């Protein structure tokens, strides 16, 4: 039987991990036919390149800033060699390129299952407050700024503490004007402008991984409470929750947007019980393997839908399932690193 050939990005299983390794683990665990995984890596030290049982072959591709045409050229060459059936991008910053190319990739036989540009734009950090106001979601107030000189007036409106966010990644809670200015320069230097200043909401942090079919139907929702958080704000341990309010919130987002593919809601539950959406990440989170452990394998379900199979909505999952991330030292021969660095594939 010919294997399903799936290209996957996000192989940087580091202290701020990408979702790729978890996505691959979930797919390999449930898909009941041979699967060949083609890794797409941006850097030569992404651990997923070298981990046994993750990628059958990995190719290096250019950073998203190179644009969609460069990406298309990379994928065309890889497709000629590997006969890709499906590509699953796992980074916010690369999604615009993949969305731009979706129709062209489909034409050469590479399927995808991701949001379209309108869906993607609706949940953008710069539009999130307006989106929430229009559709009945509680979202913290925010200001989008392009100059550090705009910081003071925005801070006077929001008050301290406030959250300084990059347009793609990173968030810093600033308690003073000095901290806010420092965060502005640090994040803008890394991710560019604009910067989002967001109202600080205290409460319990909850994350929700969900999967929509693109027609307004919810296939899966798994809420998770962080139990251990790194200094970068990443969940290093978490537990599944049974909460119909959280499930309905994610389902409402899917109905509102007709979301296609996986996404993550970052939620702050205020002491009053109100649920504030802090961010909507347009792809699977790094902890997505927990959905497989809880009984709703979202990456495998996405593969099936992308291939045209019918996937019925999940109705149950295991609450109280815990994930604990850990560090594991791999020993890799230098020749493998040299081959990937020199040849761009392994």
TACORSUL-V127401 format. One record per residue. RES is the residue in one small letter. D_LAST is the distance of its C-alpha to the last C-alpha in whole Angstrom. Layout:
res=RES d_last=D_LAST
res=RES d_last=D_LAST
//
This chain:
res=x d_last=24
res=x d_last=22
res=x d_last=19
res=x d_last=19
res=x d_last=16
res=x d_last=16
res=x d_last=14
res=x d_last=14
res=x d_last=15
res=x d_last=16
res=x d_last=14
res=x d_last=16
res=x d_last=17
res=x d_last=20
res=x d_last=24
res=x d_last=24
res=x d_last=21
res=x d_last=20
res=x d_last=20
res=x d_last=17
res=x d_last=16
res=x d_last=20
res=x d_last=20
res=x d_last=17
res=x d_last=19
res=x d_last=22
res=x d_last=21
res=x d_last=20
res=x d_last=23
res=x d_last=25
res=x d_last=24
res=x d_last=26
res=x d_last=24
res=x d_last=20
res=x d_last=18
res=x d_last=14
res=x d_last=12
res=x d_last=10
res=x d_last=9
res=x d_last=11
res=x d_last=11
res=x d_last=13
res=x d_last=13
res=x d_last=10
res=x d_last=12
res=x d_last=12
res=x d_last=13
res=x d_last=11
res=x d_last=8
res=x d_last=9
res=x d_last=12
res=x d_last=12
res=x d_last=14
res=x d_last=12
res=x d_last=9
res=x d_last=9
res=x d_last=6
res=x d_last=5
res=x d_last=7
res=x d_last=9
res=x d_last=13
res=x d_last=16
res=x d_last=18
res=x d_last=21
res=x d_last=24
res=x d_last=22
res=x d_last=24
res=x d_last=24
res=x d_last=23
res=x d_last=20
res=x d_last=19
res=x d_last=20
res=x d_last=19
res=x d_last=15
res=x d_last=16
res=x d_last=18
res=x d_last=15
res=x d_last=12
res=x d_last=16
res=x d_last=16
res=x d_last=13
res=x d_last=13
res=x d_last=17
res=x d_last=17
res=x d_last=20
res=x d_last=20
res=x d_last=18
res=x d_last=19
res=x d_last=19
res=x d_last=20
res=x d_last=22
res=x d_last=25
res=x d_last=24
res=x d_last=22
res=x d_last=24
res=x d_last=27
res=x d_last=24
res=x d_last=23
res=x d_last=27
res=x d_last=28
res=x d_last=25
res=x d_last=26
res=x d_last=28
res=x d_last=26
res=x d_last=23
res=x d_last=26
res=x d_last=27
res=x d_last=24
res=x d_last=23
res=x d_last=21
res=x d_last=23
res=x d_last=24
res=x d_last=26
res=x d_last=27
res=x d_last=30
res=x d_last=32
res=x d_last=33
res=x d_last=36
res=x d_last=35
res=x d_last=33
res=x d_last=35
res=x d_last=38
res=x d_last=36
res=x d_last=35
res=x d_last=36
res=x d_last=39
res=x d_last=40
res=x d_last=40
res=x d_last=44
res=x d_last=45
res=x d_last=43
res=x d_last=45
res=x d_last=48
res=x d_last=48
res=x d_last=47
res=x d_last=48
res=x d_last=46
res=x d_last=46
res=x d_last=44
res=x d_last=45
res=x d_last=47
res=x d_last=44
res=x d_last=45
res=x d_last=42
res=x d_last=42
res=x d_last=41
res=x d_last=43
res=x d_last=44
res=x d_last=48
res=x d_last=47
res=x d_last=46
res=x d_last=50
res=x d_last=52
res=x d_last=49
res=x d_last=49
res=x d_last=53
res=x d_last=52
res=x d_last=50
res=x d_last=51
res=x d_last=49
res=x d_last=47
res=x d_last=45
res=x d_last=41
res=x d_last=39
res=x d_last=36
res=x d_last=33
res=x d_last=33
res=x d_last=29
res=x d_last=29
res=x d_last=31
res=x d_last=34
res=x d_last=37
res=x d_last=40
res=x d_last=43
res=x d_last=46
res=x d_last=48
res=x d_last=48
res=x d_last=46
res=x d_last=43
res=x d_last=43
res=x d_last=43
res=x d_last=40
res=x d_last=38
res=x d_last=39
res=x d_last=37
res=x d_last=34
res=x d_last=33
res=x d_last=34
res=x d_last=32
res=x d_last=29
res=x d_last=29
res=x d_last=32
res=x d_last=35
res=x d_last=37
res=x d_last=38
res=x d_last=39
res=x d_last=42
res=x d_last=43
res=x d_last=45
res=x d_last=45
res=x d_last=45
res=x d_last=46
res=x d_last=45
res=x d_last=43
res=x d_last=39
res=x d_last=38
res=x d_last=35
res=x d_last=34
res=x d_last=31
res=x d_last=33
res=x d_last=32
res=x d_last=34
res=x d_last=34
res=x d_last=35
res=x d_last=38
res=x d_last=40
res=x d_last=39
res=x d_last=38
res=x d_last=35
res=x d_last=34
res=x d_last=36
res=x d_last=35
res=x d_last=36
res=x d_last=35
res=x d_last=37
res=x d_last=35
res=x d_last=36
res=x d_last=34
res=x d_last=33
res=x d_last=31
res=x d_last=33
res=x d_last=30
res=x d_last=32
res=x d_last=29
res=x d_last=30
res=x d_last=29
res=x d_last=32
res=x d_last=33
res=x d_last=36
res=x d_last=36
res=x d_last=40
res=x d_last=42
res=x d_last=44
res=x d_last=45
res=x d_last=46
res=x d_last=42
res=x d_last=41
res=x d_last=44
res=x d_last=42
res=x d_last=39
res=x d_last=40
res=x d_last=43
res=x d_last=40
res=x d_last=38
res=x d_last=42
res=x d_last=42
res=x d_last=39
res=x d_last=38
res=x d_last=35
res=x d_last=32
res=x d_last=29
res=x d_last=28
res=x d_last=30
res=x d_last=31
res=x d_last=35
res=x d_last=35
res=x d_last=39
res=x d_last=42
res=x d_last=45
res=x d_last=48
res=x d_last=50
res=x d_last=52
res=x d_last=50
res=x d_last=49
res=x d_last=45
res=x d_last=44
res=x d_last=40
res=x d_last=39
res=x d_last=36
res=x d_last=34
res=x d_last=30
res=x d_last=29
res=x d_last=26
res=x d_last=25
res=x d_last=26
res=x d_last=24
res=x d_last=26
res=x d_last=26
res=x d_last=25
res=x d_last=28
res=x d_last=30
res=x d_last=28
res=x d_last=30
res=x d_last=33
res=x d_last=33
res=x d_last=32
res=x d_last=28
res=x d_last=28
res=x d_last=24
res=x d_last=25
res=x d_last=28
res=x d_last=26
res=x d_last=24
res=x d_last=27
res=x d_last=29
res=x d_last=27
res=x d_last=27
res=x d_last=31
res=x d_last=32
res=x d_last=34
res=x d_last=34
res=x d_last=37
res=x d_last=38
res=x d_last=37
res=x d_last=41
res=x d_last=40
res=x d_last=38
res=x d_last=38
res=x d_last=39
res=x d_last=39
res=x d_last=35
res=x d_last=34
res=x d_last=30
res=x d_last=29
res=x d_last=26
res=x d_last=25
res=x d_last=23
res=x d_last=21
res=x d_last=20
res=x d_last=16
res=x d_last=16
res=x d_last=13
res=x d_last=13
res=x d_last=12
res=x d_last=10
res=x d_last=7
res=x d_last=9
res=x d_last=10
res=x d_last=7
res=x d_last=5
res=x d_last=9
res=x d_last=10
res=x d_last=8
res=x d_last=7
res=x d_last=4
res=x d_last=0
//
